[in-house]
Amino acid sequence: MAKIDKLSISDGASDRTEPGRPLSRKQREIREREGRILDVARDLIAAEGYGGLSMDRIAEAIAYSKGTVYQHFASKEDVMLELSLRAIAEWDRHYDLALQFRGSSRERLLAIHLGHDLAAHLHPVEYECIYAVRTAGIREKVPPERRAEQAAALERLFERSASVVAEGVRDGDLVLGDGATPQSLIYGFWSLHYGEITLETYDIQYRRMGVRDQRRTLRRTLQAIMDGLGWRPLSSEHDYVAVEKRILREVFRAEQARLRRKR
């Protein structure tokens, strides 16, 4: 069955398709219905895992006909892909906030990191879907053009992060050598961050093993790497813990409050 053209959805999505053009009543209804389907799918995954998600279960939970659900999404894998795009849109919104922070390039990269971290923890199911849709058994059920849509959105975030590293090079705070590029640094930082987020989901007693705060441990590791690169100001010269508190207070106050409520 042909799918209805999708409209961008996020918790704070605009009600306009493009500047100056409001959505029609039908478009608003489509968006609202699609948003409800995605919310139900997210809750099913949170409660029962990916094995509990099916088009039948979504239709049953939302009291729509299965045909109505299929008008919006071709499969449960398509639903997961759209949930991932929700996460990326929220992640991008957090980057918008982070890049408003005025500070050195290294401080601004810390703001980028904190925005990423908050997006992942505020929307854990949607964030997991970013990677779940690339796994065996799901990937091949998502049309290539939809996978490409996700990849393009992630590449934009990647380049936004790399632009802050480029600021550091331009401002003389950082000198890259040995063929390193802003993009290669971000690849390494993202790899570490994704690893930390993944390890948080494991049933391992980290505190008993001496890891008291996984997120703080990651930030210390990232700061040590940046010190090793000679990215100024060095942590021996600057209080990045105080900077982190200022970023959270000045840039992400609302997001911090939302995260506290979720807990």
N, C-alpha and C positions, 0 to 999 in steps of 0.2 A: 504494500500500500504506500502511496506517495506520502512523504512527510511534509508537514506544514513548514514553511520557511522559518528558521529559528531566529529568535531575537535574543540579544545579549542579556543574560540574567546574572545578577549578583544581589547580595543583601541590600546594597545601596544603589541598585541599578537606576539609571535615569528613565524617565517616562517619555523620552523622545528618541526617535530613530536617528535623527541628525539635527544639527542646530536649526532652530526655527520651525521644525516640523513636528508637531505633537503626534502621538500615536492615535490611530483611529480606535473607535470603540471595539471593533473586532480584534484589532491587534492587541489591545489591552487585555481582552478576554483570553486570547491565545497565550499571552505572556503569563497571566495569572494562573491559568490551568497548567501550563508547563512548569511553572514554579512550584505548584502544589505537588505535581508528580515527582519532581526532583527532591522536594522536602521529604516526601514519604519514602522514596528510595533510600535517601540518606539515613533516615531513621531505621529502616529495615536492616541496612548494612550494619549500623551501629549496634543494633540489638542482636542480630543473628549471623553477622558476617556475610561475605559475598555469596555463600551457599544458600542464604535465606532470601536472596533477591531473585525475583522472577516477574515477568510481565503480569502473570495471574495474581501474584501476591500484591503487586502495586495496584492493580485494578480493584482488588478486593478491599484493600486498605483505604483507598481514596473514594470508593463508591462510584467509580466511572466504569463504563463498559470497557472491555479489553480493546475493542475497536478504537475507542477514543484515545486510549493510551498509545496504540500503534500509530495513530495519526500524528503523534508528536515524536515518537521514537521507534526506530526499526527493531530494536532488541534491547535486552538488559545491558549488553555491552555498550550500546549507544547511549543509554542512560548514564552509565559509568563515565563514558567519555565526556558527556556534558557536565557531570559533576566535577570532573577534573578541570574543565574550562572555567567553571565557577571559582574553583580554588585559585586558578591562575589569575583571574580577574581581580580577586581580592588581594592576592599577593602583589599585583601591579598597583593596586590602590595604595597599599602600604608603602610601596616604593615611591609613589607620588608624595606621600607624607614625609618619608625619610629624606628625600632630596630637597625638601624645604629647610632642612636643618643647616644652619650656618656654622661652619667650622672647618678644620683642616680636612684634607682628603681622607686621612686615616679615621678621623672622627665620623666623617660622612659614610665611610664604608661600614663602620660600626652601626650607624643608623640603618643602613641597608640590611645588615645582618639581623638586627633586632626586628625590623619590619617583616623579614622572611620568617623568622622564628615565631612571631606573633600570629602571622597568617596560618602557619602550619598547626599551631596549637588551638587557635580559635575555630578552625575548620578541619579537624583531623580526618574525618571520613573523606571529604572532598580532596584533601591533600593526598591521602593514600591512593585515591583513584588516579592521580597523575601517573603513578608508577604501576599501579595494578593493571591498567589497560595496556601496558607494554609487555605483560607477562604471557608466557605460553598458555594457550587455551582461550585467551581473551583477545590478544593482539590480532589474530587472523580473522576474528569475527567483526572487527571494526574496519569500515571501508578506508582505503588508503588516503582518500582526500580528507577524511576526518582526522586521521592520525597526523596528516600534514598540517592541519589547522592547529592541532595541539602543539606540534613541534615549532611552528612559526611563533606562537604565543610565548613559548618557553625561550626561544632564541631572542625575542625582544627583551625579556627579563634579563637574560644573560648579558646582552650588550649594554643594558642600563647599568648593571653592576660593574661591567668592565669599564664603563665611562668614568666611574669614580677612581678606579686605578689609574686611568689615563690622566685624570686631574692631578694625581700625585706626581706622575712623571713630568707633566707640564709645569707644575709649580716648583719642581726641584726637590720635593719631599722624598722621592723614590727614584732610584736608578736601577733599571732592569738590565740584566746581563745574561750571558749564556743562552741567547736566543729566546729568553722569556718574553711574553707579551701580556698585556692586561688580561686578555682572554684566558691565557694559560693559568694565570694566578686564580682567576675566578673559577675555572674548572676545578682546581685543587680545593679551594674554599668550599664550593658547593658539594664536592665529594665528601668532605669531612662533615659538613652540616647534615647532609642526607644520612650519612652513617650514624650520626648521633641521634637523629629523629627516629631512625629505624631501631636502634638499640634500645630506645625508650620503651618500645612495644614488647620487648622480651621479658619473660618472667624470671629476671635475674635480680638477686638481692644486692644491688650495687652498693648501698650504704654499708652493708655488712662486709663488703669487699674493700671498703675504704674510699669509694667514690660518693661523696656526700651530695653533690649537686652536678648532674650531668651537663646541664646547660652552661653553668659557670666553668666547668672543666673545659668544655669546648672553647669558650671564649678566651680562657687563659692560653690554650694551645694556639689559637689563631693569633693572639697577641705575641706569643713567643715566635711564631713564624714570621710575623711582620717585623719584629725586632731583628730577627736573623737576616731579613732582607735589607735591613737598614732604613726602613720606612720611618721617617721622622714626623712628629716627635716620638722618640722611643719611650717605652713604658717606664724606663728608669727616670725619664725627664718629665713625665706627664701622668696625671691620675685618670686612667681610663675608666676606673670603676665610678668615679664621680661623673665623668662624661656620660657613661651609660645611664646613670640615674637621671641626669639632666635630659637626655634624649627621651627616656620613658615618660618623664614628667611633662616636657614641653611639646613633644611630638605625638606620643602614643598614650596619652592619659585615658582617652575613651576606650581604646583597645585593651589597656591594662585592666580597666574596670570591668569590661565584658569578660575577660579571662578569669578574673576573680569570681564573678558570678557563676561562671560555668563550673568552677570547682566546688 
